[in-house]
Amino acid sequence: AESSQPILVDLNSDSGRDEFLADKLELLGDTTLHAFRVRPGDDASCGNLYQATQPRILGVPDSLIRHFDSPELPAFDFASWDKTSSDANDGSNPWHQLNAHRSKPTDPIPVFIDKETAMYSLHLYGGVGQQFSFTYDGREIQFRVAGLLSLSVLHGDLLMSEANFREQFPSIGGYRHFLIETPSHGMATVAATLEDSLGDQGFDTSDSEQVLAGLMAVQNTYLRTFQSLGALGLLLGTFGLAAVQLRSVLERRGEMALFRACGFRRRRLAQLVLLENLLLLLAGLVTGILAAAVAVWPHSLQGGAAVPFRELAIMLSIVLLVGIAAGSFAARATLNMPLLNALREEMTGK
C-alpha cells in the first residue's frame, strides 16, 4: 500500500489501531503491517525510460527484518547478498545486512536493490559490494550494495534500515509505504477496511501479485520488442543472402558456361550452387550461435539468464528454411541461365 500523506502512528500497536480502526479491529486480527519511511525521489524501475538521478529510498523497519528470522516463513528471493559480514544473524536472514555496523558516519550505507533496477536503471554492474553515491538535498550520500533482490514488489527503490534512514533524513516523519501480511481469504475485506479507515491519508492498496504482473509485463514488452527486431534482422539478412547468391551466380556466368562446356549437366551445376549456398548459410548460423553462447554463458552461470530454447529453435529454423528457399531460387536461376552467350563473352572478353 501507499499513502499520499504520512501516517505518524504504528498501525500494529493497540493505540495506533484504536485511533484509526477502532470499530473494525476484529477485521484485522490476523493482519500485520510493515511500515516504511519514504524519501521521495525518481522512479528507478524499468517503467522509467530516463536515468534516475535521485532514486526513491525506503527505510526498512526492524519488524520486517525480524519477521524473516523464522526460516519457515516465505521470504524474498535474493539474486546475491553479502555473506561475509558478521552482522548476518548466522547467515540465515540476509535482511540483517541492512543493520551492518559502520565504524564511521562517513562509511557507505548498506542498501538492498532489486537486481534489474541495479543493472539496467542505475547501471551498477559491480554487484554486491559496489559503492556508489547520489545527491539528496544538496548532500552527497555514499551507499554500498549489500544485496540484490530478484524481481520483487520493492522494485525500483533503494532499501536501507530505518535507523540509517532517520540518521540521513531526520526531517522526514511518518510512514507512507506498507507491506501488508494477511490471510488470502480475507484480503479483499482487509484492503477495503484500510482504504476506508485511512482514506483521509490517501491510503491505496494493491494486490502484490498484480504489482509483480505489471513489472513482468514491462520487462516482457522490452524482451518481445528486442526479440522481434532481432528476428526481423535475421530475416532481412537472409533475404540479403539471397540477393548475394543471385549476384554471385550472375557474376560467375562465364565459369558456369565453362563447366557446362566441359560436360557438367545443368542440374549438377544447380546442385553445386545450392550446396555452396547452404554451407555458407550453416557456417553463418553456427558462428552466430557460438557468439551468442559466449555472450550469454557468464550470465547463465550466475543464474541471471534464461535461454528460450524453443523460441530460438523456431526462429533459427525459419531462417534456415528461408535460406534454403533463397538458395533454391539461385539454383533455379542457374538452370535457366543462357550459358552459350556467357561462354562467348568469356572467350572473347566482351
N, C-alpha and C positions, 0 to 999 in steps of 0.2 A: 504494500500500500504506500501511497504518497499523500502528504498533506500540504496544502498551499501555505498554511500558517503553522509555525512551530507549536508543538504540544509540550507544555512545560512540566507535566507530571508523568510519573511512571504508571503506565496503564496495566502493569502486572501487580501493582500494590493495591491493597484494600482501599486506601484513601483516594488513589487515582481513579479507580473504577467507581467508587461512590460518587465522585464529582461528576463524571460523565455518563456512567452506565448504571446508576442506582436502581432503576426499575427493570433492568434487563440482565442483572448479574447471573441469573440461572442459565441464560443462553450462552454464557461464555465460561462455564465452569471448567471445560477441558481445553480452553484456548490459551495459548501463550503468545505474547507479542514481543519480538526483539526489536527494540527501537534504536535507530541510528541517527547520530547527529550528521548534519549535511552542510558542507561548504559548497555553495552553488558554483558551477563552472561549465565548461564546454562539454558537449556530448562527445565522448570519445568512442562511441560504438561504431559498428560497421554501417549504421544508417547515416552517419555524418560524412559527407564527401570531402570536407575540409580538414586541414590539420588542426588538431586540438592543441591550443597553447596553454590552457588552464583547465585540465580535466576536473570534473566534479570529484570531491573527496567525501567519503563516508567514514564516520567514526564508529567502529565496530564495538558494541557493548560487551562487557565481560560476561553477561548472561549467555550470549551466543557462543563465546569461546568455551565456557564451561559446559555448555549444552553438548558439545561434541566430545567431551571426555568419556562418555559412555560408548564403547565400541558397538553396542547392539543397535544404536540409532542410525538411521540413514544419514549419510554425510555428503558434503560437496566433493566432487571429483577434482583431484589436482593433477595437472599435467606434470608438475615437478615442484619441489619445495626444498628449502634448506634443512637438511637433516644433521648438520654438523653442530648446530648451536646447542648449548646445554640447557636452553630455555624451552626445549621442545616437549616437556612433560612426558618423559620416557619414550618419545618418538611416535606415540600413537595419535596425537592430536596436533596437526600442523598449525591450527589457529593460535596456539601459544607463541608462535614465532612473532606475532604482532606485538607481544609484550617483551620481546627480547631486550636485555639490558643494554643501555647506551652509556658508555663511560663519560661522554661529554655532551652537552646540549647541542654542539655543532655536528655531532655524528649523524650520518644519514638515518632517516626514519624508515623502519621496515614496513613494507606495504605488500599487499596482495593485489594482483591484477589478473583479469581474465586474459588467457594466453592469446586469443585472437585480437583483443584490444592492444596488448603489448606489441605483437608482431606487426600488425597491419595498420593500426591507427597511430600508435606512439613510436613505432619503429625502434623498439627496444629488442635488438636481436641477440643481446648477450645472455639472455636467460636469467636464471636465479643468480643473485649476487651482483648484477649490474647496478651501477649507481647512475642517477640522473637527477635533474632538477627542473623545477618550474617556479615561476614568479607569481606570488599571490600578495595582493595589497601592497605592491611595491617592494616586496621582500622575497629574496630567493630562498627556497626550501630544498634541501637535499633529501633524496629518497634512495632506498635500496630495495631491489626486488627480492622479497623473502619467499615468494611462492607464486606459481602461475596456476590459476584455476582453469579447468576445462569449461567449455561454454556453459554459462550459468545465468541465473536471474540477476546477478550482480555485474553483468556485462557492461563495460564502458566506464567504470568507476575505479578510483584508487581507494583501497581499503586500508585504513590504519586503525590502531587501537584507540578507544575512546580517550584514554589518558593522554596519548600523544596528540590527539585532536584538540583536546581542551588546552594543552600547552601551546599549540601553534595558533589556535583561533579562539582565544578566551572570550571574545565578544559575541560569539555565536552560541545562543542558548536554545534549549528545547530540541525536540526530535521531529524529523519530517519524513523519514523513510522507515518502513516497517516490514519485517518478515513475520508472517502470522502462521503459527502452527495450530491446526485444528483438525478434528476428525473429518474425513472426506464426506461422510453422510450429512454433516451439518454445515458444510462450507458455505452454501448459499445463504443460510439463515444468519451465520456469523457475519458475513460480508454486508448483508443488508442492515444488520443491527449496528455495526460500527459506522457505516456510512450515514445512517440516520442520526445516531447519537453524536457523532463528531462532524456533522455537516457544516457547522459554523467555521470549522478549521479547514474546510475543503478536503476532507478525508475521502480518498478514492482508492478502492481495492481492485486488484486484477488477479485472475487465476494464473498461477505460476506456469502451468502447462501452456496457456495461451501466450504468455510472455516469451517462453522459450520457442514456441512455434513461430512467433513473429520474428525472432532473431534468426532462426534457421531459415525462414523464408527469404530474408535479406541475403544471407550467405548463399543459399541455393540459387538465387537470382543472379548473383555475381558468377557463380560457377557455371550456370547454364549459358550465360552470355559468353564467357570465355570459351566454353566448350563449343558453342555454335560458331563463334568466329574461327576457332581452330579447325572445325570440320569444314567450314567454307573455304578456309585457306588451303586445306588438303585437297578439296575437290578442284579448286582453281588451279592448284599446282598440277593435278592430274590432267586436267584439260590442257594446261601448258605443255605437259609432257607429250600429249597427242599432237600438238602443233609442232613441237620439236621433231617428233618422229616423222611427220609428213614432210617437213622441210628437209630432214636428213635423207629421206627416200628420193625427193626431187633433186637434191644436190648430188646424189650418187647414181643418177640415171645412167651415166656412162659406164660405171662399174657394173651395174645390173645388166646392161646390154652386153658387156664383155662376158659376164658369166653365162648369159643366155647363148651367146655365140659359141662358147666352149662346151655347150651341151646340157647346161642346167635347165631343168623344166621350170616353168613359171610358178607352179605350186611349190617346188622346192625352194625357190627364191623367197616366196611369201613366208614359208616356214622359217627360213633363216632370219628374215626381218622380224617376225613375231617373237622368235626365241631371243634375239638380241634385245628387243624392247622389254621383254619380260624379265630378263636378267638385270637390266638397268632398273626396272621398277622394284624388283625384290631387293636389290642392293640398297636402293634409297630407303625403302621401308625398314630394312634391318638396321641401317645406320641411324635412322631417326628413332627407332625403338631403343637402341642401345644408348643413344644420347639422353633420351628421356629417362631411362632407367638409372643412369648415373646421376641425373639431377634429383630424382625422387628418392633414391636409395638412402641418403643420410636422414631424411625426414621420416622414412618408413621405420628405420631403426629406432628412432626416438618416439615412435607411436604418433607422429604428427601428420601422417599422410595415409589416406585410404585410397587404393587404386581401384577404380571401377572397371574390372577386367571385362565384364560382359559388354559394357558400352564401348570400350576401346576395341574389343574384338569385332563388334558390329561395324564401327566406323572404319577400321582398317580393312575389313572385308569389302565394304563398299568402295573404298579407294582402290583396292586390288581389282575388283570387278570392272570399275571404270577404266583402270589402266589396261586391263586385258581387252576391253572393248576398243579402246583407242589404238592399241597395238594391232588388233584385228583389222581395224579400219585402214591403218597404214599398210598392212599386208595386202589388203584388197586393192589398195591403190597401186601396189606393185604389180598385181596380176593384170590390171587394166592399163598399165603404162605402155605407150608405143615405143618399144625398145629399139626398133630399127632406126628411127630418126635420131635417138640418143646415141646409138653406136656410130652413125655417120658423123655426128657432132664430135664424138670422142676421137675419131680417126682424123678428121680434118682440122680439129681445134677451133671450129666455128660454132 
